[in-house]
Amino acid sequence: MNQEQFEKVKNGKGFIAALDQSGGSTPKALKDYGIDESQYSNEDEMFTLVHEMRTRIVTSPAFTSEKILGAILFEQTMDREVEGKYTSEYLADKGVVPFLKVDKGLAEEKNGVQLMKVIPGLDELLQRAKSRGVFGTKMRSNILEANKDAIAEVVQQQFEIGKQIIEAGLVPIIEPEVNINSNDKAEIEDILKEEIAKELDKLEDNQFVMLKLTIPTNPNQYETLSEHPNVVRVVALSGGYSREKANELLKENNSLIASFSRALVTDLFADQSAETFDSHLQDAVDSIYDASVNKNI
């Protein structure tokens, strides 16, 4: 583990940019950026276009380590280059800590949750990521209903795979997302906090994780989790909230910093001039940084 990166993620001021849309979410990410499906004819062309979009973001003068602690990449992005370097190495040289999304998507909903699909070839992927300077990983589950046993299963799966990631020398981001539209959101979050705490208490002293959680209904819901000795940082996903709403809610949570995806890139479009693109990205970076650092507590 890179100790300098560990200290930056644990104690640095800023947020983590999530640039990891993949598979089924890539066409929507491109469409939101102003590129529809008529502009590419196969998957390779699609991923080339999305890499061009991400390259434009990470090479922008607005995308710096001053306010951005880290960036989460999709496997295809890690395997491609930015200015002659692998993307993860480019980011690390820029002072932005690279993370890699490792999950292969969600299984069908069952008992009010979606577990992760099996992740084939995970050990090989982790070794490749480590060789390219990646610090940590991210994997997402989805929770829609307050089913205690099912939520416990989600958390147990996350930590089981998380320990495999730790064994490979990386820091896993545990992400059991709570759907923001759930009627049981606050109740789910109470159960989730309890189940995460159980798994954290089973970790050895040298086993570190990060948590990526939906901004909670009750402010500072996850404060005790952020103080756990095995937790490097607790970050928040925007979950479909607008940037303005996500920032407003984030400010109510003392220890949470952002790890936003859609809320970061919502005003960026392919046909914008460099000046307009960079200006919109700077506005997004500034507002998300402010919500991560300056709290209404």
N, C-alpha and C positions, 0 to 999 in steps of 0.2 A: 504494500500500500504506500502510495506517495504521501509522506507526512505533511508536506507543504500544502498539497491539495486538500488533505483531510482538515487541516486547520482553517483553510479558506472556507470550505463548505460549512464547517461547524460554527465558526465565529465571524465570518465575513458579513459585511453589509451588502445587501442586494437580493437578487432573485435568480431563479433557474428558468431558462427559456426551454419550453418543450417544443422541439422541432421534429417530432417522431411519428407524425401521421403515416400510416402504412397500409398496404393491402387495400381493403375495401374502403378505407377513409381517404385514400389518396385522390381519387377522382373528385370528391367533394372539396378537398383542400385546394385542388387546382381550379375548380369552378369558382370557389370563393375568391381566388386570386385573379379571376378573369380569363381562365383558359378552359374552354369546354371540351367535351369528348371528341368533337369533330376535328380538333387540332392535333390529335395523335391517333395512331392506328394500331398500336400494340403496347404491351406492358413496358417493353424497353424504352420506347419513346415517352411513355407516361413518366417513368422514373427519371429519365433524363431531364424532362421539363421540371419535375418537382425538385431535382437536385439543383437545377439552375435557379429556382426560386430560393432555395435554402442558401445557396452560394451568395446570392444577392443580399440576403439578410445578414449572414455572418461576416461578409466583407464590408458591410456598410460602416461608415464612421460612427454610426449610432450604436453599433454592437460592440461594446468594449467591456473589459473586466472591471471598469470603474463601478458599474452598476449591475453587471451580470456575473453571477458567481459561476454558473455552469450552464450546460446545454445538453438536452437529451436528444439523441440521434436514433434514427431508424437504421437497421443493418445495412441497407443499400447505401445510405448516406455515409456511414462509416467506411464502407468499401470503396467509395469514390473519392476523388481528390478535389481540393480547393487550392488554387495557386501552387500546384505541383506537390502538395502534401496530402496525405490522407486527412480527411475532414477532422477526425479526432485529434490528430497531431497539430493541425493548423490551429484548432481552438486552444489546445494546451499551450502552444507557443504564444498565443494571444493572451494567456492568463485566464482563460475560461475553462473550467473543469468539464471534461467530456464524460457523458453517461450514454448508455446504450439500452434501448428498448429490446427486451429479449423474449417477451411473450409472443405467442402465435395467434392471439385473438381469444375470443370468449366462446365457451360451450353454450349450448341451448339453455334457456332459463329453466330452472328446476327449483321448486320450493322457495321462490322469491329471490333467487340469486343466480348469477352466472359465474361459474368457476372458470379458470383458465383452461384452454385446451392443452393437451400434452405438448411439451416443447422438445421435439426431436433434435438431436445433435447439440444439446445445450453445452456440454463440456467443451466441445471443439470451438463453439462460438465464443465462449468465455475466454479461452486461451488466445483466440485471434484478437479479441477485444483488448485483452491485457497487453498483447504484443504491440498494439497500436496506441498505447497510452491511455486507454479508457480507465476511469477511476471507479465507476459504479454502473449499476444496471437499474432498469425499471420494468415492472410487470403489473398489469392491471386486471382486477376482477371487478364485478359489478353487483351492487346490492340494491334491491328494489323493495323488499318487504322485511318487517321485523320478525323474522323467523330465527330464533336464537341458535338452534342446532345448525341451520344452514349457514348463518353468519360465522359460527365457530369453524365450520368446514372451510369456508373461504379463507379465514385467517390462518388456519392450520396449513392449508395448501401454500399460501404465500410464504410462511416461515419455513416450511419444509424445503421449498426450492431456494429460499433465501439462504439457508445454511449451505446448500450446494454452491451458491454464488460466493459466499464468504470463504469457503474452502478453496475456491479458485483464486482468492486474493483480491476480490472486488467487494464493493459495498452495495448491497441491494437496496433499492427503493421499493418498499412494500406499499402497494397501492390498491386497497379495497375501496373503490369509489362507491359513495352513496348517491343514488340518483336524486337530483335536486327536486324532482317533481313527486317524489314519494310522499304519500299521505302520512307515512310513519317515520318521517325523516329524523325527528328528534329521538324517538324511541330506538330506532336503528343505531343512532350514534351512541346512545348509552350502552347498548349491547356491544357494539364494535369496540368501544374504549375498553370495556371489561375484558373482552377476548384478546385484544392486542396486548394488554397489560399481562395477561397470563403467559402469553408466548414470550414476551420480553423477559419475564422473570426466569424463563428456562434457559436463556442464553448464557454462554460462558463470558467471563470478563473481557475477553479479547474478540468477541463477536459483535460487530457493529452493524446497525441498520439505519436507514432513513425511512420516514413515513411520508406518504403523499396521500392526503385526505381531502375530501370535500369540505369546503368552508362550513363549519357547523352552525346549526340553528341557534344554539346557546353559546354565546361568546366565551372563549377560553375553555371550551369543553376538553381540549386535548393538552392543557397546560401541564398536567402531571406526566403525560407521556413524553413531552419535550424535555422534561427534567430527568428522565430515566437515564442511568449511566450508559446503557447500550445504544441510545438513540443519538445519532450525529446531528440530525436536524429534522424538524417537521415542516413540510412544505404543503401548499394548498393548490388544488386544481380549481380551475374556474368553472368546470362542470356545465357549461352552457349559459351561465350568466353573462351579461354584457360586461365589457371591461369596467365600465363605470360602477355597475352593481357589485361586481367581484371585488373591485378595489375598496368600495365602501364597506363591504362585509369584512374584508381582510383586515382593515384598520381596527376593527373591534376585537381582534385576537392578538394578544400581546406577543406570543412566541412564533406565530406563523409567518412564513414568507411565501411569496408566490412561486408557483411553477406552472405558468399559464401557457396555453397553446393558442386556441382560437382568439382569446382575449388579447394576445400579443400582436397577431398579424391581421386583425379584422379590417384595418384601413389600408392594407397594402395590395396593390394591383399591378399586373404585368405591364400595362401600358403607361404607367406613371414615369415621368422623367426621373433621373437620378436625384435631383434636388427635392422633388415632391416625395418620392419614396423614402429618402433618408429623413426628411422632416417628419413624416407620419410615424416612421419607426422610432425616431427620437422622442416624439410625444408619448408614444406607448411605453417606451422604456422608462421615461421620466415618471410617468404616472404610476406604473407598477412598482418601481423602486420606492417611490414615496409611500405607497400603501404598505410595502413590506417593511419599511424602516420607521416611518412616523406613525405612531398609533394614537387612537382616540381613547386611550386608557386613563 
